[in-house]
Amino acid sequence: MRKLFFTFLLGSTLLNCQSESFTSFSEAALNDEFISLSDERVSFSTVLEKHKGKTIFVDVWASWCKDCLKAIPKFKELQSEFPEMAYVHLSLDKSLSAWKKGIQKHKLKGDHYFMQSGWKGPMGTFLDLDWIPRYMIVDASGKIVVYKAIKTKDKNLRKHLK
């Protein structure tokens, strides 16, 4: 009986520990301001509006992040395989100059934005950032269909690529 109780308790705990997932962005995340490559301040809602009607692949990364750099070749393969998607890179670099150098050095294609509010800002908080790289997919209707992926080979991520 005691084993049965602990098995039930463990099962209940595991079911309740599933990571949270969202299908829409919080108001704070939508209003978070990023810096574009042309040094303009741009809200995330403006970024989404720019790609309205397209599937958007969001990549949260930094040029100092070893795992992010290691993932770049696979990421570029995805871009070649799915060129019709919009690719949005959100950088957590420590400075604007490091961010811009990283983009040039690694020849990353897509739209680039510097997350000036960082890990603990509105977008970082919404994403519950605990690791980068971090990938998300927003479908053509604006719905988040993949909230959290940290590998380019994530099965859920690949399922929603189009």
Backbone bond lengths (Angstrom), bond angles and torsions (degrees), N, CA, C in turn:
res aa  C-N    CA-C-N  psi(-1)  N-CA   C-N-CA  omega(-1)  CA-C   N-CA-C  phi
1 M - - - 1.457 - - 1.538 110.51 -
2 R 1.315 114.27 -40.88 1.460 118.89 -179.30 1.535 110.53 -64.16
3 K 1.341 117.30 -41.09 1.465 121.63 177.53 1.522 110.58 -61.80
4 L 1.310 116.20 -41.92 1.458 121.24 179.81 1.530 110.58 -62.15
5 F 1.315 116.25 -42.67 1.458 120.91 178.66 1.530 111.09 -60.87
6 F 1.340 116.49 -48.16 1.470 120.01 -178.96 1.526 111.72 -66.97
7 T 1.320 117.69 -34.12 1.461 121.08 176.09 1.524 109.69 -64.11
8 F 1.322 117.10 -44.66 1.459 122.07 177.69 1.532 110.60 -62.26
9 L 1.324 116.14 -44.67 1.460 121.49 -179.64 1.531 110.87 -62.08
10 L 1.315 117.04 -44.05 1.460 121.35 178.79 1.526 110.67 -63.89
11 G 1.322 117.13 -44.75 1.469 121.32 179.06 1.516 111.78 -61.44
12 S 1.313 117.04 -43.51 1.468 121.11 178.95 1.521 111.12 -63.23
13 T 1.315 115.74 -41.90 1.462 120.38 179.47 1.518 110.95 -62.99
14 L 1.322 117.06 -45.74 1.464 120.70 -179.79 1.523 111.75 -62.83
15 L 1.318 117.70 -39.90 1.460 120.41 178.78 1.520 111.71 -64.67
16 N 1.313 116.44 -35.54 1.459 120.41 -179.31 1.524 113.08 -80.22
17 C 1.330 117.99 -9.71 1.462 121.66 -178.24 1.517 113.04 -94.08
18 Q 1.302 118.14 9.82 1.457 119.91 178.03 1.519 108.84 -62.74
19 S 1.339 115.33 141.76 1.461 118.23 -177.92 1.522 110.35 -68.34
20 E 1.310 113.58 145.74 1.458 120.03 -179.44 1.522 109.43 -70.30
21 S 1.298 116.21 145.88 1.455 120.62 -179.91 1.523 108.43 -137.05
22 F 1.320 115.41 142.08 1.454 120.57 -178.22 1.515 110.01 -120.43
23 T 1.320 116.57 152.37 1.463 120.75 177.08 1.526 111.65 -110.54
24 S 1.324 116.77 -8.53 1.466 119.65 175.82 1.529 108.93 -143.00
25 F 1.319 115.65 156.06 1.455 121.61 -177.77 1.524 110.72 -81.02
26 S 1.321 115.82 147.06 1.463 120.26 175.06 1.530 108.56 -69.71
27 E 1.315 115.52 158.89 1.467 120.71 177.67 1.528 110.30 -59.52
28 A 1.332 116.01 -40.17 1.469 120.29 -179.93 1.529 111.04 -63.30
29 A 1.329 117.22 -42.34 1.476 120.57 178.74 1.524 110.41 -64.80
30 L 1.326 117.11 -42.44 1.469 120.79 179.29 1.528 111.75 -62.79
31 N 1.327 116.49 -32.15 1.465 121.11 -178.57 1.528 113.71 -90.23
32 D 1.335 116.82 -6.45 1.466 119.77 178.84 1.528 108.75 -59.96
33 E 1.316 115.96 136.68 1.468 120.07 -177.95 1.516 111.38 -101.36
34 F 1.319 114.65 132.54 1.454 122.67 177.00 1.519 108.16 -113.89
35 I 1.319 115.74 168.61 1.460 120.77 175.83 1.524 107.78 -110.18
36 S 1.328 115.62 129.37 1.468 120.90 -179.86 1.531 109.76 -84.14
37 L 1.325 116.23 171.14 1.466 120.53 177.40 1.522 112.43 -61.14
38 S 1.333 116.35 -24.76 1.470 119.94 177.71 1.537 111.42 -91.42
39 D 1.338 115.69 16.42 1.472 123.72 176.92 1.525 114.48 65.18
40 E 1.321 116.94 23.07 1.469 120.74 175.08 1.524 109.45 -90.26
41 R 1.312 116.05 148.77 1.470 121.17 173.40 1.523 107.33 -86.22
42 V 1.325 115.22 127.50 1.461 120.89 -174.51 1.522 108.99 -134.60
43 S 1.334 117.16 130.37 1.467 120.01 176.61 1.525 109.09 -76.62
44 F 1.325 116.08 156.24 1.459 118.89 179.22 1.523 110.78 -65.33
45 S 1.321 117.76 -31.21 1.471 119.57 177.30 1.528 110.32 -62.85
46 T 1.324 117.81 -34.77 1.467 121.72 176.44 1.525 110.60 -66.99
47 V 1.325 116.50 -38.98 1.471 121.30 177.13 1.526 109.49 -60.67
48 L 1.328 116.65 -46.74 1.470 120.64 179.41 1.523 111.14 -64.08
49 E 1.319 116.37 -41.46 1.469 121.43 -179.36 1.530 110.79 -61.17
50 K 1.307 116.62 -37.75 1.467 121.55 179.61 1.534 111.46 -58.36
51 H 1.333 115.84 -32.12 1.465 120.75 -176.32 1.530 112.65 -109.75
52 K 1.320 116.22 20.41 1.467 121.43 -178.39 1.531 110.17 -53.71
53 G 1.327 115.50 134.18 1.461 120.85 179.25 1.521 113.74 88.91
54 K 1.335 116.78 -2.56 1.462 121.26 178.20 1.524 109.71 -116.78
55 T 1.313 116.11 154.59 1.453 120.17 170.78 1.525 106.98 -76.48
56 I 1.332 115.67 134.58 1.467 121.01 -176.30 1.526 109.74 -116.55
57 F 1.308 115.26 126.75 1.462 122.49 174.42 1.526 106.43 -98.66
58 V 1.321 116.81 116.15 1.462 121.70 -179.24 1.528 108.63 -102.20
59 D 1.317 115.50 127.93 1.460 123.11 -179.08 1.524 108.32 -119.95
60 V 1.329 117.26 114.97 1.464 121.26 175.36 1.529 106.09 -98.78
61 W 1.316 116.38 122.05 1.458 120.36 -171.58 1.526 110.48 -150.35
62 A 1.335 116.41 -179.16 1.467 123.19 171.60 1.525 107.81 -156.05
63 S 1.314 116.36 148.74 1.466 120.30 -177.44 1.527 112.69 -71.24
64 W 1.335 118.02 -16.79 1.463 121.90 177.90 1.529 112.53 -89.04
65 C 1.317 117.19 -8.42 1.470 123.05 -173.46 1.530 110.65 -84.33
66 K 1.332 116.89 112.43 1.471 121.23 -177.93 1.524 112.10 -60.37
67 D 1.332 117.42 -41.78 1.469 119.88 179.52 1.525 111.20 -65.46
68 C 1.331 116.13 -35.48 1.473 120.09 177.68 1.527 110.23 -64.68
69 L 1.316 116.24 -45.40 1.465 120.96 -178.89 1.526 110.93 -65.85
70 K 1.315 115.67 -38.76 1.467 120.64 178.35 1.530 111.07 -63.81
71 A 1.325 117.04 -30.45 1.470 122.14 -177.40 1.531 113.27 -82.94
72 I 1.319 118.28 -13.84 1.471 120.80 -174.91 1.527 113.58 -56.33
73 P 1.336 120.81 -46.07 1.475 118.76 179.39 1.533 113.04 -58.32
74 K 1.326 117.77 -42.34 1.474 120.92 178.35 1.525 110.35 -67.72
75 F 1.323 116.21 -36.92 1.460 120.39 177.97 1.525 110.16 -62.68
76 K 1.327 116.57 -43.23 1.464 120.87 178.92 1.532 111.17 -64.17
77 E 1.331 116.61 -33.57 1.471 120.10 175.07 1.529 110.10 -62.67
78 L 1.333 116.56 -42.45 1.471 120.55 177.43 1.524 110.44 -61.01
79 Q 1.317 116.58 -42.46 1.464 120.04 179.23 1.527 111.34 -62.28
80 S 1.315 117.03 -37.67 1.473 120.54 177.99 1.519 111.03 -69.61
81 E 1.329 115.52 -39.41 1.462 120.98 -178.47 1.529 112.44 -72.67
82 F 1.327 116.87 -32.57 1.465 122.05 -176.91 1.534 110.20 -127.70
83 P 1.336 117.79 66.74 1.470 120.81 -174.93 1.528 114.40 -70.51
84 E 1.329 117.31 -17.53 1.467 120.10 -177.43 1.530 113.02 -78.46
85 M 1.318 117.18 -12.02 1.468 120.26 178.94 1.521 110.43 -78.04
86 A 1.322 115.84 154.89 1.466 121.13 172.11 1.530 106.98 -89.35
87 Y 1.313 116.64 134.73 1.465 121.74 179.70 1.521 108.80 -113.92
88 V 1.328 115.22 121.67 1.458 121.78 -178.19 1.527 107.76 -120.01
89 H 1.323 115.70 120.31 1.458 122.29 179.55 1.521 108.82 -103.50
90 L 1.322 116.38 124.21 1.464 122.28 176.39 1.522 107.37 -110.15
91 S 1.314 116.88 117.77 1.461 120.94 -173.49 1.522 113.34 -98.30
92 L 1.319 113.95 137.98 1.462 121.68 173.96 1.527 110.72 -107.96
93 D 1.324 115.80 27.76 1.464 119.37 178.00 1.519 110.18 -60.66
94 K 1.327 114.42 161.15 1.463 119.92 -177.02 1.529 112.98 -79.92
95 S 1.327 116.49 -19.63 1.465 119.56 179.26 1.524 110.06 -149.17
96 L 1.320 115.45 159.25 1.467 120.74 177.66 1.526 111.10 -62.15
97 S 1.324 116.99 -39.85 1.466 119.35 -178.10 1.529 111.23 -67.43
98 A 1.329 118.11 -40.95 1.473 120.96 177.58 1.527 110.10 -63.10
99 W 1.323 116.12 -40.05 1.467 121.53 178.50 1.526 110.62 -61.05
100 K 1.323 116.85 -50.82 1.466 120.78 -177.70 1.528 111.76 -65.48
101 K 1.324 117.13 -37.93 1.470 120.50 176.88 1.528 110.31 -64.59
102 G 1.328 116.60 -40.51 1.465 121.22 179.70 1.520 112.28 -62.23
103 I 1.320 116.78 -40.38 1.471 121.26 178.77 1.524 109.82 -63.29
104 Q 1.329 116.22 -46.12 1.471 120.16 -179.81 1.522 111.38 -66.23
105 K 1.309 116.71 -45.27 1.464 121.11 -177.25 1.524 112.00 -60.90
106 H 1.333 116.00 -42.26 1.468 120.37 -174.51 1.525 113.05 -97.42
107 K 1.334 116.31 -0.15 1.466 122.51 176.02 1.536 111.91 50.21
108 L 1.322 114.87 53.19 1.465 120.91 -179.62 1.523 110.55 -82.44
109 K 1.317 115.33 125.12 1.467 120.65 179.23 1.523 109.74 -92.07
110 G 1.310 115.71 149.39 1.456 121.32 178.91 1.516 110.34 124.45
111 D 1.316 115.84 -171.79 1.460 121.90 177.45 1.522 108.61 -90.50
112 H 1.321 115.31 137.62 1.462 120.73 -175.18 1.519 111.20 -120.79
113 Y 1.344 114.32 136.58 1.459 120.98 178.78 1.521 109.29 -140.60
114 F 1.315 115.26 140.83 1.458 122.77 178.03 1.524 108.20 -94.73
115 M 1.333 116.56 122.72 1.468 121.59 179.96 1.526 108.68 -82.93
116 Q 1.309 116.33 83.66 1.461 120.30 -176.47 1.527 112.64 -62.17
117 S 1.321 117.67 -24.97 1.469 120.56 -179.53 1.529 111.99 -80.17
118 G 1.330 117.12 -12.16 1.463 121.76 172.98 1.521 115.88 71.39
119 W 1.313 113.62 -165.09 1.469 122.76 -176.13 1.527 112.47 -58.31
120 K 1.319 116.55 -36.83 1.472 121.05 -173.37 1.526 113.14 -100.45
121 G 1.317 116.96 7.18 1.457 120.83 177.48 1.519 110.95 -76.18
122 P 1.324 117.57 -177.09 1.466 121.07 -177.33 1.536 114.47 -55.95
123 M 1.341 117.85 -44.04 1.466 119.33 179.91 1.525 110.77 -71.75
124 G 1.321 116.88 -45.18 1.462 120.38 178.31 1.516 112.12 -58.71
125 T 1.321 116.63 -40.16 1.467 121.50 178.25 1.525 110.66 -67.64
126 F 1.330 116.97 -44.20 1.462 120.28 178.26 1.529 110.75 -59.16
127 L 1.327 115.90 -42.45 1.464 120.22 -179.17 1.519 112.56 -76.61
128 D 1.330 116.88 -10.64 1.458 121.80 -175.39 1.528 108.88 52.40
129 L 1.339 114.47 49.46 1.463 120.39 -175.08 1.521 111.83 -59.64
130 D 1.316 115.10 125.72 1.453 120.76 174.57 1.528 110.88 -133.72
131 W 1.333 116.03 -3.56 1.459 120.74 -177.71 1.518 109.24 -163.32
132 I 1.318 115.50 146.57 1.459 120.28 168.86 1.514 107.10 -131.93
133 P 1.308 118.57 150.61 1.453 126.26 6.60 1.524 111.57 -69.41
134 R 1.288 114.39 155.87 1.460 122.33 177.70 1.517 107.01 -135.24
135 Y 1.318 115.82 129.88 1.460 120.49 -177.42 1.519 110.32 -119.00
136 M 1.331 114.53 146.22 1.463 122.23 175.55 1.515 107.50 -139.24
137 I 1.322 115.08 156.10 1.463 119.37 171.86 1.518 108.14 -128.22
138 V 1.326 113.97 130.23 1.460 122.39 175.97 1.523 105.72 -112.32
139 D 1.339 117.07 123.98 1.470 118.98 -177.03 1.531 111.49 -76.49
140 A 1.322 115.43 176.31 1.471 121.80 -175.26 1.530 113.12 -60.73
141 S 1.333 117.24 -22.95 1.466 120.12 179.13 1.530 112.08 -88.31
142 G 1.342 117.36 -2.55 1.458 120.96 179.91 1.515 114.10 93.75
143 K 1.321 117.36 5.57 1.464 122.31 -179.50 1.533 109.86 -87.22
144 I 1.331 115.93 135.67 1.462 120.29 175.27 1.527 107.26 -74.65
145 V 1.323 116.86 116.71 1.466 120.31 179.99 1.524 111.77 -104.18
146 V 1.316 116.94 -21.48 1.468 121.73 170.53 1.519 106.07 -131.02
147 Y 1.318 115.61 112.91 1.464 121.17 -176.77 1.525 111.72 -88.05
148 K 1.340 116.33 -36.96 1.461 118.44 -175.92 1.515 111.64 -145.04
149 A 1.314 115.04 116.20 1.465 122.14 171.13 1.521 106.36 -141.17
150 I 1.328 116.69 139.88 1.465 119.49 179.40 1.525 112.17 -118.07
151 K 1.310 116.36 0.04 1.470 121.62 177.56 1.522 108.75 -128.47
152 T 1.329 116.91 142.73 1.468 120.20 178.34 1.522 111.37 -69.36
153 K 1.323 116.87 -20.19 1.466 119.36 179.94 1.538 112.70 -93.14
154 D 1.311 117.81 8.84 1.465 122.67 177.48 1.532 109.47 -54.07
155 K 1.331 116.79 127.33 1.476 121.27 -176.10 1.523 112.29 -61.55
156 N 1.316 117.06 -39.91 1.466 120.55 179.77 1.528 110.63 -65.76
157 L 1.307 116.21 -38.03 1.462 121.60 178.05 1.525 109.88 -62.12
158 R 1.305 116.24 -50.87 1.470 120.99 -178.20 1.529 111.89 -62.88
159 K 1.327 116.25 -33.44 1.469 120.49 -179.50 1.530 111.51 -61.23
160 H 1.321 116.99 -31.17 1.467 121.12 -175.36 1.526 114.20 -100.44
161 L 1.299 117.48 2.23 1.466 119.75 177.39 1.514 109.67 -75.99
162 K 1.323 116.68 133.27 1.464 120.82 176.17 1.497 110.74 -160.89
